[in-house]
Amino acid sequence: MRRTIAAIAAVIILTGLGVGTAHARNSTPEVGPGTSIGLCTITTAGHDARGNAVALTAGHCMFSRGQEVYALGIGKIGHFAAWSSKWAPLQSDGSDDWAVIELDRGVGISVKAPNGTVLDHFGTPQVDRRMSKYGQITGTTTGTIAVIANNILKSGTASLIGDSGAPAYQGTGIVGLMSVITLGAPASLFWYSGIDGILRELNSRPGVIGYGFTIG
């Protein structure tokens, strides 16, 4: 039996109850891959087809529709504006676990993760190849994609609570985001939602915030 370990903390994430309120907004705040948003992590940031500034994270990080989002050290950065058709509070099966944040005016965008890796495009995941991820809790970890099934990248690339939404990448291309920790075999213990499926659903919905998402 599996469960989304990070969702245990989602009751208190991003509610605005002190998250970000103790920090004054920097004069030129930036968000990007690996940015901490309470107890989750931003996958990437960029713009949609209409020019809206947006960011991507795991859908199970969203507790309520339209919820405001706060980044540690910055303050309020925006609100959830679009999400997976499979969205449900505190739940995820890993196959389609995403939500789009519409960023506030004045919030800048970075394509560089805190570990210095530049993640400047969406890639296509490759089985039996090394995959890394950067999460706010465990930092950089690396493993191999053992299986891709139902848009889930099953890997030994380790994560912990707080890493949900963390960008998973091969080379400089983002191939998924951290979603589920399972009780399975070590080689496929960690499940990442594949970026291919996320973009497929997002781009099937013209008019929503995030449609036509591009990085940077």
Phi, psi and omega per residue, in radians:
M1 nan 2.410 -3.118
R2 -2.043 2.830 2.999
R3 -2.672 2.739 3.101
T4 -1.410 1.785 -3.062
I5 -1.030 -0.741 -3.095
A6 -1.118 -0.399 -3.090
A7 -1.231 -0.298 3.076
I8 -0.984 -0.618 -3.093
A9 -1.553 -0.082 -2.975
A10 -1.225 -0.298 3.114
V11 -1.063 -0.559 -3.086
I12 -1.857 -0.059 -3.096
I13 -1.346 2.437 2.930
L14 1.039 0.391 3.135
T15 -1.493 -0.212 -3.104
G16 1.535 0.035 -3.131
L17 -1.414 1.264 3.105
G18 1.639 -0.254 3.138
V19 -1.307 1.957 3.132
G20 1.552 -0.335 -3.060
T21 -1.295 -0.328 -3.139
A22 -1.532 -0.001 -3.091
H23 -2.134 2.274 3.050
A24 -1.291 2.512 3.126
R25 -1.161 2.299 3.090
N26 -1.130 2.789 -3.099
S27 -1.169 -0.573 3.112
T28 -2.330 1.224 -3.093
P29 -1.208 2.512 3.070
E30 -2.277 2.529 3.023
V31 -2.197 2.690 -3.120
G32 -3.050 -2.850 -3.097
P33 -1.045 2.184 3.124
G34 1.646 -0.075 3.110
T35 -1.112 2.342 3.119
S36 -1.395 2.212 3.036
I37 -2.107 1.251 -3.112
G38 1.381 -1.907 -3.125
L39 -1.914 0.358 3.024
C40 -2.346 3.129 -3.024
T41 -2.299 2.445 3.061
I42 -1.322 2.406 3.104
T43 -1.369 -0.881 -3.123
T44 -2.915 2.953 3.089
A45 -2.423 2.692 -3.118
G46 -3.097 -2.469 -3.130
H47 -2.380 2.674 3.067
D48 -1.709 -3.060 -3.043
A49 -1.122 -0.401 3.126
R50 -1.618 0.005 3.132
G51 1.587 0.073 3.094
N52 -1.197 2.402 3.036
A53 -1.363 2.221 -3.005
V54 -2.435 2.824 3.033
A55 -2.417 2.786 -3.095
L56 -2.109 2.485 3.024
T57 -2.664 -3.077 3.124
A58 -1.260 2.432 -3.120
G59 -1.148 -0.533 -3.114
H60 -1.274 -0.091 3.031
C61 -1.347 -0.251 -3.136
M62 -1.599 2.089 -3.110
F63 -1.585 -0.500 3.121
S64 -2.571 2.669 -3.115
R65 -1.123 2.341 3.122
G66 1.344 0.097 -3.084
Q67 -0.983 2.436 3.089
E68 -1.263 2.620 -3.092
V69 -2.109 2.353 -3.122
Y70 -2.129 2.419 3.070
A71 -1.893 2.370 3.135
L72 -1.094 2.331 -3.134
G73 1.474 -0.114 -3.129
I74 -2.105 -0.921 -3.027
G75 1.982 -2.661 -3.112
K76 -1.173 2.274 3.131
I77 -2.038 -0.202 -3.123
G78 2.810 -2.697 -3.141
H79 -2.604 2.725 3.086
F80 -1.209 2.233 -3.032
A81 -2.136 -0.313 3.106
A82 -2.705 2.682 -3.059
W83 -2.766 2.912 -3.114
S84 -1.039 2.584 3.035
S85 -1.146 -0.250 3.116
K86 -1.683 0.151 -3.062
W87 -1.089 2.365 2.993
A88 -2.668 2.462 -3.093
P89 -0.973 2.307 3.033
L90 1.157 0.251 -3.076
Q91 -2.266 2.665 2.995
S92 -2.928 2.441 3.000
D93 -1.764 0.055 3.084
G94 1.501 -0.248 -3.024
S95 -1.404 -0.456 -3.020
D96 -2.719 1.014 -2.940
D97 -1.821 1.483 -3.077
W98 -2.551 2.737 2.990
A99 -2.626 2.561 3.134
V100 -1.825 2.328 3.064
I101 -1.780 2.192 2.976
E102 -1.480 2.093 -3.052
L103 -1.408 2.566 3.084
D104 -1.240 2.733 3.031
R105 -1.047 2.450 3.111
G106 1.625 -0.120 3.082
V107 -1.599 2.134 -3.123
G108 -1.495 2.997 -3.062
I109 -2.184 2.353 3.061
S110 -2.117 2.620 3.045
V111 -1.900 0.119 -3.095
K112 -1.849 2.216 3.068
A113 -1.311 2.789 3.134
P114 -1.024 -0.348 3.088
N115 -1.468 0.059 3.094
G116 1.619 -0.105 -3.137
T117 -1.320 2.265 3.072
V118 -1.539 2.132 -3.141
L119 -2.037 1.657 -2.897
D120 -1.958 0.097 3.101
H121 -2.782 2.916 3.039
F122 -1.578 2.327 3.139
G123 -1.959 3.054 3.079
T124 -1.850 2.122 -3.065
P125 -1.135 2.506 -3.137
Q126 -2.094 2.169 3.101
V127 -1.169 2.578 3.104
D128 1.159 0.329 3.016
R129 -2.042 2.690 -3.137
R130 -1.126 2.466 3.085
M131 -2.342 2.364 3.083
S132 -1.952 2.849 3.016
K133 -2.508 2.677 3.010
Y134 -2.146 2.031 3.076
G135 -2.101 2.681 -3.058
Q136 -1.126 -0.400 -3.097
I137 -1.618 -0.944 -3.049
T138 -1.667 -0.066 3.137
G139 1.175 -2.367 -3.095
T140 -1.595 2.184 3.000
T141 -2.299 2.736 -3.066
T142 -2.399 2.507 3.083
G143 -2.735 -2.825 3.128
T144 -2.112 2.461 2.998
I145 -1.290 1.954 -3.098
A146 -1.434 -0.694 -3.048
V147 -2.577 2.524 2.906
I148 -2.100 2.056 -3.117
A149 -2.557 2.276 3.103
N150 0.971 0.710 -3.120
N151 1.105 0.379 3.067
I152 -1.899 2.195 3.047
L153 -1.629 1.888 -3.107
K154 -1.650 2.178 -2.934
S155 -2.614 2.863 2.992
G156 -1.657 0.211 3.128
T157 -1.269 1.850 -2.878
A158 -1.259 2.554 3.052
S159 -2.556 2.880 3.068
L160 -2.399 3.084 3.076
I161 -0.919 2.317 -3.101
G162 1.804 -0.333 3.118
D163 -1.524 -0.120 -3.115
S164 -0.910 2.322 -3.075
G165 1.591 -0.193 -3.084
A166 -0.982 2.416 3.134
P167 -1.196 2.301 2.973
A168 -1.827 2.369 -3.006
Y169 -2.532 2.641 2.979
Q170 -2.144 2.101 -2.977
G171 1.177 -2.232 3.096
T172 -1.890 0.236 -3.118
G173 -1.825 2.236 3.090
I174 -1.307 2.179 -3.098
V175 -1.965 -0.166 -3.140
G176 -3.083 -3.110 3.073
L177 -2.396 2.583 -3.071
M178 -1.149 2.314 -3.056
S179 -2.277 -0.963 -2.934
V180 -2.350 2.441 2.938
I181 -1.874 2.200 -3.045
T182 -1.907 -3.113 3.058
L183 -1.936 0.506 -3.075
G184 -1.533 -2.806 3.132
A185 -1.165 2.559 -3.087
P186 -0.927 -0.613 -3.088
A187 -1.227 -0.305 -3.133
S188 -2.345 0.576 -3.074
L189 -1.216 -0.533 -3.025
F190 -1.977 2.253 -3.075
W191 -1.909 2.263 3.121
Y192 -2.042 2.322 3.039
S193 -1.246 2.214 -3.103
G194 -1.228 2.387 -3.108
I195 -1.156 -0.507 3.133
D196 -1.018 -0.849 -3.131
G197 -1.195 -0.641 3.115
I198 -1.068 -0.869 -3.120
L199 -1.172 -0.592 3.123
R200 -1.057 -0.809 -3.141
E201 -1.232 -0.798 -3.116
L202 -1.011 -0.744 -3.078
N203 -1.465 0.054 3.002
S204 -1.610 0.052 -3.059
R205 -2.182 1.268 3.131
P206 -0.977 2.438 3.105
G207 1.757 -0.358 3.128
V208 -1.420 2.657 3.036
I209 -1.071 2.248 -3.134
G210 1.833 -0.251 3.107
Y211 -1.032 2.251 -3.092
G212 1.367 0.478 -3.086
F213 -0.956 2.205 2.980
T214 -2.229 2.590 -3.093
I215 -1.373 2.416 3.053
G216 1.564 nan nan
